[in-house]
Amino acid sequence: MHAHGPRVFALSFALTAIALASCKKETPPQNETAAAAPAPAPAAFSVTVIELGKQVGPDKRVTSPTTTFGPKDTIHASVASDGAAPKKIIAAKWTYQDGQVVKEAAETIAPTGPAATEFHISKPSGWPAGKYKVEISVDGSPAGSKDFEVKK
């Protein structure tokens, strides 16, 4: 019986090794898993903030927000937006007191993420004191408004 002992042991060892090898799970490399995940869809375009002020920085954002202006101030509106779109038309309509239109302007943009669009009005002879409003629209649909006042 001793003569068969080493063969039986070797055979048992070989069968155990084969059984363990067949149980090993294959895991895909990390980069294949990441490639299979879909890319996130671009965020829908929206206006996030409308701010008024007397100055804007190089990023087209108001440096010191305010809603009260002097008669000879240039009045800036910064329209912050987020999202992506091949083309959006952002428009500003400035009105005085009873809805009298002061100025209308529009900018065409092709945003790929956070952006700012700037509009402004000025009147060297001076704005009449009173209540004003700027209304912002995107592609003709209202996107927000800001009331402000000119004081002597």
Chimera marker file (.cmm) of the C-alpha trace (Angstrom):
<marker_set name="trace">
<marker id="1" x="0.000" y="0.000" z="0.000" r="1" g="1" b="0" radius="0.5"/>
<marker id="2" x="2.887" y="2.260" z="0.476" r="1" g="1" b="0" radius="0.5"/>
<marker id="3" x="3.727" y="2.003" z="-3.219" r="1" g="1" b="0" radius="0.5"/>
<marker id="4" x="0.401" y="3.613" z="-4.172" r="1" g="1" b="0" radius="0.5"/>
<marker id="5" x="0.572" y="6.304" z="-1.483" r="1" g="1" b="0" radius="0.5"/>
<marker id="6" x="2.732" y="8.833" z="-3.370" r="1" g="1" b="0" radius="0.5"/>
<marker id="7" x="0.700" y="8.408" z="-6.568" r="1" g="1" b="0" radius="0.5"/>
<marker id="8" x="-2.593" y="8.897" z="-4.776" r="1" g="1" b="0" radius="0.5"/>
<marker id="9" x="-1.183" y="11.940" z="-3.021" r="1" g="1" b="0" radius="0.5"/>
<marker id="10" x="0.110" y="13.405" z="-6.308" r="1" g="1" b="0" radius="0.5"/>
<marker id="11" x="-3.205" y="12.718" z="-8.041" r="1" g="1" b="0" radius="0.5"/>
<marker id="12" x="-5.156" y="14.314" z="-5.178" r="1" g="1" b="0" radius="0.5"/>
<marker id="13" x="-2.875" y="17.344" z="-5.261" r="1" g="1" b="0" radius="0.5"/>
<marker id="14" x="-3.294" y="17.755" z="-9.029" r="1" g="1" b="0" radius="0.5"/>
<marker id="15" x="-7.108" y="17.465" z="-8.856" r="1" g="1" b="0" radius="0.5"/>
<marker id="16" x="-7.244" y="20.024" z="-6.033" r="1" g="1" b="0" radius="0.5"/>
<marker id="17" x="-5.085" y="22.467" z="-8.028" r="1" g="1" b="0" radius="0.5"/>
<marker id="18" x="-7.319" y="22.069" z="-11.116" r="1" g="1" b="0" radius="0.5"/>
<marker id="19" x="-10.473" y="22.569" z="-9.043" r="1" g="1" b="0" radius="0.5"/>
<marker id="20" x="-9.102" y="25.751" z="-7.437" r="1" g="1" b="0" radius="0.5"/>
<marker id="21" x="-7.968" y="27.161" z="-10.784" r="1" g="1" b="0" radius="0.5"/>
<marker id="22" x="-11.422" y="26.670" z="-12.284" r="1" g="1" b="0" radius="0.5"/>
<marker id="23" x="-13.056" y="28.608" z="-9.397" r="1" g="1" b="0" radius="0.5"/>
<marker id="24" x="-11.017" y="31.774" z="-10.005" r="1" g="1" b="0" radius="0.5"/>
<marker id="25" x="-13.241" y="34.668" z="-11.156" r="1" g="1" b="0" radius="0.5"/>
<marker id="26" x="-12.048" y="36.949" z="-13.880" r="1" g="1" b="0" radius="0.5"/>
<marker id="27" x="-12.447" y="40.666" z="-13.187" r="1" g="1" b="0" radius="0.5"/>
<marker id="28" x="-12.246" y="43.142" z="-16.030" r="1" g="1" b="0" radius="0.5"/>
<marker id="29" x="-9.433" y="45.680" z="-15.885" r="1" g="1" b="0" radius="0.5"/>
<marker id="30" x="-10.407" y="49.026" z="-14.289" r="1" g="1" b="0" radius="0.5"/>
<marker id="31" x="-10.264" y="51.008" z="-17.532" r="1" g="1" b="0" radius="0.5"/>
<marker id="32" x="-12.773" y="48.667" z="-19.245" r="1" g="1" b="0" radius="0.5"/>
<marker id="33" x="-15.264" y="49.177" z="-16.413" r="1" g="1" b="0" radius="0.5"/>
<marker id="34" x="-14.921" y="52.963" z="-16.663" r="1" g="1" b="0" radius="0.5"/>
<marker id="35" x="-15.295" y="52.905" z="-20.451" r="1" g="1" b="0" radius="0.5"/>
<marker id="36" x="-18.579" y="51.012" z="-20.162" r="1" g="1" b="0" radius="0.5"/>
<marker id="37" x="-20.166" y="53.745" z="-17.997" r="1" g="1" b="0" radius="0.5"/>
<marker id="38" x="-22.158" y="56.259" z="-20.093" r="1" g="1" b="0" radius="0.5"/>
<marker id="39" x="-20.988" y="59.873" z="-20.113" r="1" g="1" b="0" radius="0.5"/>
<marker id="40" x="-23.199" y="62.208" z="-18.058" r="1" g="1" b="0" radius="0.5"/>
<marker id="41" x="-25.701" y="64.156" z="-20.144" r="1" g="1" b="0" radius="0.5"/>
<marker id="42" x="-25.080" y="67.925" z="-20.343" r="1" g="1" b="0" radius="0.5"/>
<marker id="43" x="-27.166" y="69.917" z="-17.896" r="1" g="1" b="0" radius="0.5"/>
<marker id="44" x="-30.226" y="71.693" z="-19.274" r="1" g="1" b="0" radius="0.5"/>
<marker id="45" x="-29.643" y="75.416" z="-19.831" r="1" g="1" b="0" radius="0.5"/>
<marker id="46" x="-31.046" y="77.791" z="-17.201" r="1" g="1" b="0" radius="0.5"/>
<marker id="47" x="-30.558" y="81.302" z="-15.856" r="1" g="1" b="0" radius="0.5"/>
<marker id="48" x="-29.263" y="80.992" z="-12.294" r="1" g="1" b="0" radius="0.5"/>
<marker id="49" x="-28.819" y="84.611" z="-11.119" r="1" g="1" b="0" radius="0.5"/>
<marker id="50" x="-29.563" y="88.136" z="-12.324" r="1" g="1" b="0" radius="0.5"/>
<marker id="51" x="-27.558" y="90.858" z="-10.595" r="1" g="1" b="0" radius="0.5"/>
<marker id="52" x="-27.476" y="94.614" z="-11.056" r="1" g="1" b="0" radius="0.5"/>
<marker id="53" x="-24.586" y="96.912" z="-10.313" r="1" g="1" b="0" radius="0.5"/>
<marker id="54" x="-22.527" y="99.925" z="-11.376" r="1" g="1" b="0" radius="0.5"/>
<marker id="55" x="-19.560" y="97.883" z="-12.669" r="1" g="1" b="0" radius="0.5"/>
<marker id="56" x="-18.755" y="94.438" z="-14.031" r="1" g="1" b="0" radius="0.5"/>
<marker id="57" x="-15.473" y="92.581" z="-13.954" r="1" g="1" b="0" radius="0.5"/>
<marker id="58" x="-13.708" y="90.884" z="-16.870" r="1" g="1" b="0" radius="0.5"/>
<marker id="59" x="-15.852" y="87.797" z="-16.186" r="1" g="1" b="0" radius="0.5"/>
<marker id="60" x="-19.002" y="89.869" z="-16.994" r="1" g="1" b="0" radius="0.5"/>
<marker id="61" x="-20.221" y="89.550" z="-13.396" r="1" g="1" b="0" radius="0.5"/>
<marker id="62" x="-21.296" y="92.516" z="-11.274" r="1" g="1" b="0" radius="0.5"/>
<marker id="63" x="-18.537" y="93.487" z="-8.831" r="1" g="1" b="0" radius="0.5"/>
<marker id="64" x="-20.839" y="95.065" z="-6.181" r="1" g="1" b="0" radius="0.5"/>
<marker id="65" x="-24.534" y="94.193" z="-6.508" r="1" g="1" b="0" radius="0.5"/>
<marker id="66" x="-27.015" y="97.003" z="-5.847" r="1" g="1" b="0" radius="0.5"/>
<marker id="67" x="-30.557" y="98.009" z="-6.779" r="1" g="1" b="0" radius="0.5"/>
<marker id="68" x="-30.147" y="101.765" z="-6.155" r="1" g="1" b="0" radius="0.5"/>
<marker id="69" x="-28.456" y="104.009" z="-8.705" r="1" g="1" b="0" radius="0.5"/>
<marker id="70" x="-27.695" y="107.684" z="-9.257" r="1" g="1" b="0" radius="0.5"/>
<marker id="71" x="-29.005" y="109.579" z="-12.319" r="1" g="1" b="0" radius="0.5"/>
<marker id="72" x="-25.671" y="109.432" z="-14.188" r="1" g="1" b="0" radius="0.5"/>
<marker id="73" x="-24.687" y="105.854" z="-13.323" r="1" g="1" b="0" radius="0.5"/>
<marker id="74" x="-24.235" y="103.185" z="-15.969" r="1" g="1" b="0" radius="0.5"/>
<marker id="75" x="-26.512" y="100.344" z="-14.884" r="1" g="1" b="0" radius="0.5"/>
<marker id="76" x="-25.234" y="96.827" z="-15.584" r="1" g="1" b="0" radius="0.5"/>
<marker id="77" x="-27.198" y="93.576" z="-15.522" r="1" g="1" b="0" radius="0.5"/>
<marker id="78" x="-25.200" y="90.360" z="-15.272" r="1" g="1" b="0" radius="0.5"/>
<marker id="79" x="-27.108" y="87.231" z="-16.228" r="1" g="1" b="0" radius="0.5"/>
<marker id="80" x="-25.454" y="84.091" z="-14.858" r="1" g="1" b="0" radius="0.5"/>
<marker id="81" x="-26.429" y="80.823" z="-16.526" r="1" g="1" b="0" radius="0.5"/>
<marker id="82" x="-25.524" y="77.170" z="-16.406" r="1" g="1" b="0" radius="0.5"/>
<marker id="83" x="-25.875" y="74.266" z="-18.800" r="1" g="1" b="0" radius="0.5"/>
<marker id="84" x="-25.003" y="73.577" z="-22.399" r="1" g="1" b="0" radius="0.5"/>
<marker id="85" x="-26.779" y="74.436" z="-25.632" r="1" g="1" b="0" radius="0.5"/>
<marker id="86" x="-25.751" y="74.934" z="-29.248" r="1" g="1" b="0" radius="0.5"/>
<marker id="87" x="-27.477" y="78.332" z="-29.327" r="1" g="1" b="0" radius="0.5"/>
<marker id="88" x="-29.421" y="80.486" z="-26.863" r="1" g="1" b="0" radius="0.5"/>
<marker id="89" x="-30.641" y="84.050" z="-27.272" r="1" g="1" b="0" radius="0.5"/>
<marker id="90" x="-30.629" y="85.979" z="-24.013" r="1" g="1" b="0" radius="0.5"/>
<marker id="91" x="-32.498" y="89.283" z="-24.163" r="1" g="1" b="0" radius="0.5"/>
<marker id="92" x="-32.836" y="92.201" z="-21.746" r="1" g="1" b="0" radius="0.5"/>
<marker id="93" x="-35.755" y="94.631" z="-21.773" r="1" g="1" b="0" radius="0.5"/>
<marker id="94" x="-35.259" y="97.733" z="-19.604" r="1" g="1" b="0" radius="0.5"/>
<marker id="95" x="-38.423" y="99.630" z="-18.584" r="1" g="1" b="0" radius="0.5"/>
<marker id="96" x="-39.285" y="102.747" z="-16.576" r="1" g="1" b="0" radius="0.5"/>
<marker id="97" x="-42.189" y="103.174" z="-14.122" r="1" g="1" b="0" radius="0.5"/>
<marker id="98" x="-45.346" y="102.353" z="-16.135" r="1" g="1" b="0" radius="0.5"/>
<marker id="99" x="-43.616" y="100.014" z="-18.606" r="1" g="1" b="0" radius="0.5"/>
<marker id="100" x="-42.118" y="102.637" z="-20.921" r="1" g="1" b="0" radius="0.5"/>
<marker id="101" x="-39.314" y="100.824" z="-22.764" r="1" g="1" b="0" radius="0.5"/>
<marker id="102" x="-35.890" y="102.375" z="-22.160" r="1" g="1" b="0" radius="0.5"/>
<marker id="103" x="-33.821" y="99.860" z="-24.161" r="1" g="1" b="0" radius="0.5"/>
<marker id="104" x="-33.918" y="96.325" z="-25.536" r="1" g="1" b="0" radius="0.5"/>
<marker id="105" x="-30.850" y="94.230" z="-26.348" r="1" g="1" b="0" radius="0.5"/>
<marker id="106" x="-30.057" y="90.586" z="-27.103" r="1" g="1" b="0" radius="0.5"/>
<marker id="107" x="-26.970" y="88.387" z="-27.119" r="1" g="1" b="0" radius="0.5"/>
<marker id="108" x="-26.585" y="85.017" z="-28.848" r="1" g="1" b="0" radius="0.5"/>
<marker id="109" x="-24.494" y="82.537" z="-26.884" r="1" g="1" b="0" radius="0.5"/>
<marker id="110" x="-23.427" y="78.886" z="-27.259" r="1" g="1" b="0" radius="0.5"/>
<marker id="111" x="-22.825" y="77.892" z="-23.612" r="1" g="1" b="0" radius="0.5"/>
<marker id="112" x="-20.894" y="74.789" z="-22.574" r="1" g="1" b="0" radius="0.5"/>
<marker id="113" x="-21.314" y="75.274" z="-18.807" r="1" g="1" b="0" radius="0.5"/>
<marker id="114" x="-21.455" y="78.174" z="-16.352" r="1" g="1" b="0" radius="0.5"/>
<marker id="115" x="-21.411" y="81.553" z="-18.138" r="1" g="1" b="0" radius="0.5"/>
<marker id="116" x="-22.295" y="85.209" z="-17.653" r="1" g="1" b="0" radius="0.5"/>
<marker id="117" x="-23.853" y="87.613" z="-20.152" r="1" g="1" b="0" radius="0.5"/>
<marker id="118" x="-23.752" y="91.385" z="-19.537" r="1" g="1" b="0" radius="0.5"/>
<marker id="119" x="-26.212" y="94.114" z="-20.553" r="1" g="1" b="0" radius="0.5"/>
<marker id="120" x="-26.083" y="97.791" z="-19.618" r="1" g="1" b="0" radius="0.5"/>
<marker id="121" x="-27.810" y="101.123" z="-20.025" r="1" g="1" b="0" radius="0.5"/>
<marker id="122" x="-26.455" y="104.635" z="-19.604" r="1" g="1" b="0" radius="0.5"/>
<marker id="123" x="-27.748" y="108.166" z="-20.143" r="1" g="1" b="0" radius="0.5"/>
<marker id="124" x="-25.136" y="110.958" z="-20.030" r="1" g="1" b="0" radius="0.5"/>
<marker id="125" x="-27.861" y="113.590" z="-19.422" r="1" g="1" b="0" radius="0.5"/>
<marker id="126" x="-29.093" y="111.561" z="-16.422" r="1" g="1" b="0" radius="0.5"/>
<marker id="127" x="-31.861" y="109.070" z="-15.680" r="1" g="1" b="0" radius="0.5"/>
<marker id="128" x="-35.120" y="110.418" z="-14.280" r="1" g="1" b="0" radius="0.5"/>
<marker id="129" x="-35.646" y="109.394" z="-10.650" r="1" g="1" b="0" radius="0.5"/>
<marker id="130" x="-38.084" y="106.533" z="-10.243" r="1" g="1" b="0" radius="0.5"/>
<marker id="131" x="-38.631" y="102.807" z="-10.401" r="1" g="1" b="0" radius="0.5"/>
<marker id="132" x="-37.203" y="100.683" z="-13.206" r="1" g="1" b="0" radius="0.5"/>
<marker id="133" x="-37.093" y="97.011" z="-14.165" r="1" g="1" b="0" radius="0.5"/>
<marker id="134" x="-34.968" y="94.772" z="-16.343" r="1" g="1" b="0" radius="0.5"/>
<marker id="135" x="-36.664" y="91.652" z="-17.689" r="1" g="1" b="0" radius="0.5"/>
<marker id="136" x="-34.530" y="88.788" z="-18.968" r="1" g="1" b="0" radius="0.5"/>
<marker id="137" x="-35.766" y="86.233" z="-21.484" r="1" g="1" b="0" radius="0.5"/>
<marker id="138" x="-34.164" y="83.191" z="-23.084" r="1" g="1" b="0" radius="0.5"/>
<marker id="139" x="-35.313" y="82.302" z="-26.585" r="1" g="1" b="0" radius="0.5"/>
<marker id="140" x="-38.380" y="84.510" z="-26.037" r="1" g="1" b="0" radius="0.5"/>
<marker id="141" x="-39.454" y="82.902" z="-22.726" r="1" g="1" b="0" radius="0.5"/>
<marker id="142" x="-39.257" y="84.861" z="-19.447" r="1" g="1" b="0" radius="0.5"/>
<marker id="143" x="-36.237" y="83.849" z="-17.341" r="1" g="1" b="0" radius="0.5"/>
<marker id="144" x="-36.415" y="86.430" z="-14.534" r="1" g="1" b="0" radius="0.5"/>
<marker id="145" x="-36.425" y="90.123" z="-13.722" r="1" g="1" b="0" radius="0.5"/>
<marker id="146" x="-34.913" y="92.640" z="-11.321" r="1" g="1" b="0" radius="0.5"/>
<marker id="147" x="-36.449" y="95.849" z="-10.034" r="1" g="1" b="0" radius="0.5"/>
<marker id="148" x="-34.219" y="98.824" z="-9.309" r="1" g="1" b="0" radius="0.5"/>
<marker id="149" x="-34.495" y="102.505" z="-8.496" r="1" g="1" b="0" radius="0.5"/>
<marker id="150" x="-32.802" y="105.705" z="-9.586" r="1" g="1" b="0" radius="0.5"/>
<marker id="151" x="-32.583" y="108.332" z="-6.839" r="1" g="1" b="0" radius="0.5"/>
<marker id="152" x="-31.464" y="111.946" z="-7.145" r="1" g="1" b="0" radius="0.5"/>
<link id1="1" id2="2" r="1" g="1" b="0" radius="0.2"/>
<link id1="2" id2="3" r="1" g="1" b="0" radius="0.2"/>
<link id1="3" id2="4" r="1" g="1" b="0" radius="0.2"/>
<link id1="4" id2="5" r="1" g="1" b="0" radius="0.2"/>
<link id1="5" id2="6" r="1" g="1" b="0" radius="0.2"/>
<link id1="6" id2="7" r="1" g="1" b="0" radius="0.2"/>
<link id1="7" id2="8" r="1" g="1" b="0" radius="0.2"/>
<link id1="8" id2="9" r="1" g="1" b="0" radius="0.2"/>
<link id1="9" id2="10" r="1" g="1" b="0" radius="0.2"/>
<link id1="10" id2="11" r="1" g="1" b="0" radius="0.2"/>
<link id1="11" id2="12" r="1" g="1" b="0" radius="0.2"/>
<link id1="12" id2="13" r="1" g="1" b="0" radius="0.2"/>
<link id1="13" id2="14" r="1" g="1" b="0" radius="0.2"/>
<link id1="14" id2="15" r="1" g="1" b="0" radius="0.2"/>
<link id1="15" id2="16" r="1" g="1" b="0" radius="0.2"/>
<link id1="16" id2="17" r="1" g="1" b="0" radius="0.2"/>
<link id1="17" id2="18" r="1" g="1" b="0" radius="0.2"/>
<link id1="18" id2="19" r="1" g="1" b="0" radius="0.2"/>
<link id1="19" id2="20" r="1" g="1" b="0" radius="0.2"/>
<link id1="20" id2="21" r="1" g="1" b="0" radius="0.2"/>
<link id1="21" id2="22" r="1" g="1" b="0" radius="0.2"/>
<link id1="22" id2="23" r="1" g="1" b="0" radius="0.2"/>
<link id1="23" id2="24" r="1" g="1" b="0" radius="0.2"/>
<link id1="24" id2="25" r="1" g="1" b="0" radius="0.2"/>
<link id1="25" id2="26" r="1" g="1" b="0" radius="0.2"/>
<link id1="26" id2="27" r="1" g="1" b="0" radius="0.2"/>
<link id1="27" id2="28" r="1" g="1" b="0" radius="0.2"/>
<link id1="28" id2="29" r="1" g="1" b="0" radius="0.2"/>
<link id1="29" id2="30" r="1" g="1" b="0" radius="0.2"/>
<link id1="30" id2="31" r="1" g="1" b="0" radius="0.2"/>
<link id1="31" id2="32" r="1" g="1" b="0" radius="0.2"/>
<link id1="32" id2="33" r="1" g="1" b="0" radius="0.2"/>
<link id1="33" id2="34" r="1" g="1" b="0" radius="0.2"/>
<link id1="34" id2="35" r="1" g="1" b="0" radius="0.2"/>
<link id1="35" id2="36" r="1" g="1" b="0" radius="0.2"/>
<link id1="36" id2="37" r="1" g="1" b="0" radius="0.2"/>
<link id1="37" id2="38" r="1" g="1" b="0" radius="0.2"/>
<link id1="38" id2="39" r="1" g="1" b="0" radius="0.2"/>
<link id1="39" id2="40" r="1" g="1" b="0" radius="0.2"/>
<link id1="40" id2="41" r="1" g="1" b="0" radius="0.2"/>
<link id1="41" id2="42" r="1" g="1" b="0" radius="0.2"/>
<link id1="42" id2="43" r="1" g="1" b="0" radius="0.2"/>
<link id1="43" id2="44" r="1" g="1" b="0" radius="0.2"/>
<link id1="44" id2="45" r="1" g="1" b="0" radius="0.2"/>
<link id1="45" id2="46" r="1" g="1" b="0" radius="0.2"/>
<link id1="46" id2="47" r="1" g="1" b="0" radius="0.2"/>
<link id1="47" id2="48" r="1" g="1" b="0" radius="0.2"/>
<link id1="48" id2="49" r="1" g="1" b="0" radius="0.2"/>
<link id1="49" id2="50" r="1" g="1" b="0" radius="0.2"/>
<link id1="50" id2="51" r="1" g="1" b="0" radius="0.2"/>
<link id1="51" id2="52" r="1" g="1" b="0" radius="0.2"/>
<link id1="52" id2="53" r="1" g="1" b="0" radius="0.2"/>
<link id1="53" id2="54" r="1" g="1" b="0" radius="0.2"/>
<link id1="54" id2="55" r="1" g="1" b="0" radius="0.2"/>
<link id1="55" id2="56" r="1" g="1" b="0" radius="0.2"/>
<link id1="56" id2="57" r="1" g="1" b="0" radius="0.2"/>
<link id1="57" id2="58" r="1" g="1" b="0" radius="0.2"/>
<link id1="58" id2="59" r="1" g="1" b="0" radius="0.2"/>
<link id1="59" id2="60" r="1" g="1" b="0" radius="0.2"/>
<link id1="60" id2="61" r="1" g="1" b="0" radius="0.2"/>
<link id1="61" id2="62" r="1" g="1" b="0" radius="0.2"/>
<link id1="62" id2="63" r="1" g="1" b="0" radius="0.2"/>
<link id1="63" id2="64" r="1" g="1" b="0" radius="0.2"/>
<link id1="64" id2="65" r="1" g="1" b="0" radius="0.2"/>
<link id1="65" id2="66" r="1" g="1" b="0" radius="0.2"/>
<link id1="66" id2="67" r="1" g="1" b="0" radius="0.2"/>
<link id1="67" id2="68" r="1" g="1" b="0" radius="0.2"/>
<link id1="68" id2="69" r="1" g="1" b="0" radius="0.2"/>
<link id1="69" id2="70" r="1" g="1" b="0" radius="0.2"/>
<link id1="70" id2="71" r="1" g="1" b="0" radius="0.2"/>
<link id1="71" id2="72" r="1" g="1" b="0" radius="0.2"/>
<link id1="72" id2="73" r="1" g="1" b="0" radius="0.2"/>
<link id1="73" id2="74" r="1" g="1" b="0" radius="0.2"/>
<link id1="74" id2="75" r="1" g="1" b="0" radius="0.2"/>
<link id1="75" id2="76" r="1" g="1" b="0" radius="0.2"/>
<link id1="76" id2="77" r="1" g="1" b="0" radius="0.2"/>
<link id1="77" id2="78" r="1" g="1" b="0" radius="0.2"/>
<link id1="78" id2="79" r="1" g="1" b="0" radius="0.2"/>
<link id1="79" id2="80" r="1" g="1" b="0" radius="0.2"/>
<link id1="80" id2="81" r="1" g="1" b="0" radius="0.2"/>
<link id1="81" id2="82" r="1" g="1" b="0" radius="0.2"/>
<link id1="82" id2="83" r="1" g="1" b="0" radius="0.2"/>
<link id1="83" id2="84" r="1" g="1" b="0" radius="0.2"/>
<link id1="84" id2="85" r="1" g="1" b="0" radius="0.2"/>
<link id1="85" id2="86" r="1" g="1" b="0" radius="0.2"/>
<link id1="86" id2="87" r="1" g="1" b="0" radius="0.2"/>
<link id1="87" id2="88" r="1" g="1" b="0" radius="0.2"/>
<link id1="88" id2="89" r="1" g="1" b="0" radius="0.2"/>
<link id1="89" id2="90" r="1" g="1" b="0" radius="0.2"/>
<link id1="90" id2="91" r="1" g="1" b="0" radius="0.2"/>
<link id1="91" id2="92" r="1" g="1" b="0" radius="0.2"/>
<link id1="92" id2="93" r="1" g="1" b="0" radius="0.2"/>
<link id1="93" id2="94" r="1" g="1" b="0" radius="0.2"/>
<link id1="94" id2="95" r="1" g="1" b="0" radius="0.2"/>
<link id1="95" id2="96" r="1" g="1" b="0" radius="0.2"/>
<link id1="96" id2="97" r="1" g="1" b="0" radius="0.2"/>
<link id1="97" id2="98" r="1" g="1" b="0" radius="0.2"/>
<link id1="98" id2="99" r="1" g="1" b="0" radius="0.2"/>
<link id1="99" id2="100" r="1" g="1" b="0" radius="0.2"/>
<link id1="100" id2="101" r="1" g="1" b="0" radius="0.2"/>
<link id1="101" id2="102" r="1" g="1" b="0" radius="0.2"/>
<link id1="102" id2="103" r="1" g="1" b="0" radius="0.2"/>
<link id1="103" id2="104" r="1" g="1" b="0" radius="0.2"/>
<link id1="104" id2="105" r="1" g="1" b="0" radius="0.2"/>
<link id1="105" id2="106" r="1" g="1" b="0" radius="0.2"/>
<link id1="106" id2="107" r="1" g="1" b="0" radius="0.2"/>
<link id1="107" id2="108" r="1" g="1" b="0" radius="0.2"/>
<link id1="108" id2="109" r="1" g="1" b="0" radius="0.2"/>
<link id1="109" id2="110" r="1" g="1" b="0" radius="0.2"/>
<link id1="110" id2="111" r="1" g="1" b="0" radius="0.2"/>
<link id1="111" id2="112" r="1" g="1" b="0" radius="0.2"/>
<link id1="112" id2="113" r="1" g="1" b="0" radius="0.2"/>
<link id1="113" id2="114" r="1" g="1" b="0" radius="0.2"/>
<link id1="114" id2="115" r="1" g="1" b="0" radius="0.2"/>
<link id1="115" id2="116" r="1" g="1" b="0" radius="0.2"/>
<link id1="116" id2="117" r="1" g="1" b="0" radius="0.2"/>
<link id1="117" id2="118" r="1" g="1" b="0" radius="0.2"/>
<link id1="118" id2="119" r="1" g="1" b="0" radius="0.2"/>
<link id1="119" id2="120" r="1" g="1" b="0" radius="0.2"/>
<link id1="120" id2="121" r="1" g="1" b="0" radius="0.2"/>
<link id1="121" id2="122" r="1" g="1" b="0" radius="0.2"/>
<link id1="122" id2="123" r="1" g="1" b="0" radius="0.2"/>
<link id1="123" id2="124" r="1" g="1" b="0" radius="0.2"/>
<link id1="124" id2="125" r="1" g="1" b="0" radius="0.2"/>
<link id1="125" id2="126" r="1" g="1" b="0" radius="0.2"/>
<link id1="126" id2="127" r="1" g="1" b="0" radius="0.2"/>
<link id1="127" id2="128" r="1" g="1" b="0" radius="0.2"/>
<link id1="128" id2="129" r="1" g="1" b="0" radius="0.2"/>
<link id1="129" id2="130" r="1" g="1" b="0" radius="0.2"/>
<link id1="130" id2="131" r="1" g="1" b="0" radius="0.2"/>
<link id1="131" id2="132" r="1" g="1" b="0" radius="0.2"/>
<link id1="132" id2="133" r="1" g="1" b="0" radius="0.2"/>
<link id1="133" id2="134" r="1" g="1" b="0" radius="0.2"/>
<link id1="134" id2="135" r="1" g="1" b="0" radius="0.2"/>
<link id1="135" id2="136" r="1" g="1" b="0" radius="0.2"/>
<link id1="136" id2="137" r="1" g="1" b="0" radius="0.2"/>
<link id1="137" id2="138" r="1" g="1" b="0" radius="0.2"/>
<link id1="138" id2="139" r="1" g="1" b="0" radius="0.2"/>
<link id1="139" id2="140" r="1" g="1" b="0" radius="0.2"/>
<link id1="140" id2="141" r="1" g="1" b="0" radius="0.2"/>
<link id1="141" id2="142" r="1" g="1" b="0" radius="0.2"/>
<link id1="142" id2="143" r="1" g="1" b="0" radius="0.2"/>
<link id1="143" id2="144" r="1" g="1" b="0" radius="0.2"/>
<link id1="144" id2="145" r="1" g="1" b="0" radius="0.2"/>
<link id1="145" id2="146" r="1" g="1" b="0" radius="0.2"/>
<link id1="146" id2="147" r="1" g="1" b="0" radius="0.2"/>
<link id1="147" id2="148" r="1" g="1" b="0" radius="0.2"/>
<link id1="148" id2="149" r="1" g="1" b="0" radius="0.2"/>
<link id1="149" id2="150" r="1" g="1" b="0" radius="0.2"/>
<link id1="150" id2="151" r="1" g="1" b="0" radius="0.2"/>
<link id1="151" id2="152" r="1" g="1" b="0" radius="0.2"/>
</marker_set>
